[in-house]
């Protein structure tokens, strides 16, 4: 149990049920992580320098508008993954005809098998939910299966002064150094951060890294 009395989901079915419930029961701007413009992520994608035709995957995408903005910038091979069918259907409806070629996949990032490799892997606020070593190991396996050699990795989590929970669940906070150390076989390219303002005006510190797979 968490401090808020919510049972922490610790298997694929429970994770799916939990996050489907979050997206089914709340408005888009009723979750703390909502951003109309994901500036931190877009800045690191720019620094990653991947080509407009190269494949990009956003894991734990939820309602994120990252794919919308990447489409506007001319990226043509975009994939968004989430556990929530409701969240991805909202994204599909929002994109409309312009997003017909965007791949939206309901899947668990801890056992991700997309059958292809990507040039860039993006994750904002999934990794910090992985409080158990075996979960982080499974994530790394999925990442290494999905990201091609030389590919770029963007990960953002709560920073050392950020919240200790999100959606009632415990999280792990990271400094840039700590977060980069989680990814053996990758070299640090750049770091960034932000004080994210939630829709109700509270501040959340985020740590973000850009890495290159060796």
Residue pairs with C-beta under 8 A, 6 or more apart in sequence:
1 7
1 8
2 8
2 165
2 168
2 169
2 170
3 165
3 170
4 165
4 168
5 168
6 168
6 169
7 14
8 131
8 169
8 170
9 15
9 17
9 18
9 169
10 132
12 108
12 110
12 111
15 83
15 108
15 110
16 83
16 84
16 108
19 62
19 82
19 83
19 84
19 87
20 83
20 84
20 85
20 86
22 31
22 84
22 167
23 62
23 63
23 84
23 86
23 87
23 90
24 84
24 86
28 34
28 63
28 90
29 199
30 199
31 62
31 63
31 167
31 199
32 166
32 167
32 198
32 199
32 202
32 204
33 62
33 124
33 125
33 166
33 196
33 198
34 63
34 198
34 199
35 64
35 65
35 196
36 65
37 65
37 69
38 64
38 65
38 66
38 69
38 124
39 194
40 124
40 156
40 192
40 193
40 194
40 196
40 206
40 208
41 66
41 122
41 124
41 154
41 156
41 208
42 66
42 69
42 70
43 192
44 154
44 190
44 192
44 208
44 210
45 56
45 70
45 120
45 122
45 154
47 189
47 190
47 210
48 120
48 152
48 154
48 189
48 210
49 152
50 56
50 119
50 120
50 152
51 119
52 73
52 74
52 75
52 76
53 76
53 77
54 77
54 119
54 120
55 77
55 78
55 79
55 116
55 117
55 118
55 119
55 120
56 70
56 75
56 77
56 78
56 79
56 118
56 119
56 120
56 122
57 79
57 80
57 81
57 114
57 118
57 120
57 121
57 122
57 146
58 64
58 66
58 67
58 78
58 79
58 80
58 81
58 122
58 123
59 81
59 82
59 109
59 112
59 121
59 122
59 123
59 126
60 81
60 82
60 83
60 109
60 123
60 124
60 125
60 126
61 67
61 80
61 81
61 82
61 87
61 88
61 91
62 82
62 84
62 87
63 87
63 90
63 91
64 80
64 91
64 124
65 94
66 80
66 122
66 124
67 78
67 80
67 91
67 95
67 99
67 102
68 94
68 95
68 99
70 78
71 78
71 95
71 98
71 99
71 102
76 101
78 101
78 102
78 103
79 102
79 103
79 104
79 105
79 114
79 118
80 88
80 91
80 102
80 103
80 104
80 105
81 104
81 105
81 106
81 107
81 109
81 112
81 114
82 88
82 106
82 107
83 106
83 107
83 108
84 106
85 106
88 104
88 105
88 106
91 99
91 104
92 99
92 104
95 102
105 114
107 113
107 114
109 123
109 126
109 139
109 142
110 130
110 135
110 138
110 139
110 142
111 138
111 142
112 142
112 145
112 146
113 142
113 145
114 146
116 146
117 146
117 147
117 148
117 151
118 146
118 147
118 148
118 151
119 148
119 151
119 152
120 147
120 151
120 152
120 153
120 154
121 143
121 146
121 147
121 151
121 152
121 153
121 154
122 154
123 154
123 155
123 156
124 154
124 155
124 156
124 206
124 208
125 156
125 157
125 158
125 166
125 206
126 139
127 136
127 139
127 155
127 157
127 179
127 182
128 157
128 158
128 166
128 171
128 172
128 173
128 174
129 166
129 169
129 171
130 136
130 139
130 172
131 170
131 171
131 172
136 182
140 182
140 183
140 184
143 153
143 183
144 185
144 213
147 153
147 213
148 213
149 213
149 214
150 212
150 213
151 212
151 213
152 189
152 210
152 211
152 212
152 213
153 183
153 186
153 209
153 210
153 211
153 212
153 213
154 208
154 209
154 210
154 211
155 179
155 183
155 208
155 209
155 211
156 206
156 207
156 208
156 209
157 171
157 172
157 173
157 174
157 179
157 206
157 207
157 208
158 166
158 171
158 173
158 174
158 204
158 205
158 206
158 207
159 173
159 174
159 175
159 193
159 205
159 206
159 207
160 173
160 174
160 175
160 205
160 207
161 173
161 205
162 173
162 204
162 205
162 206
162 207
163 171
163 204
164 170
164 171
164 173
165 171
173 207
174 182
174 207
175 207
176 188
176 191
176 193
176 207
176 209
179 207
179 209
180 186
180 188
180 191
180 209
180 211
183 211
185 213
185 214
186 211
186 212
186 213
186 214
187 211
187 212
187 214
188 209
188 210
188 211
189 210
189 211
189 212
190 209
190 210
191 207
191 208
191 209
191 210
192 208
192 209
192 210
193 205
193 206
193 207
193 208
194 205
194 206
194 208
195 203
195 204
195 205
195 206
196 203
196 204
196 205
196 206
197 203
197 204
198 204
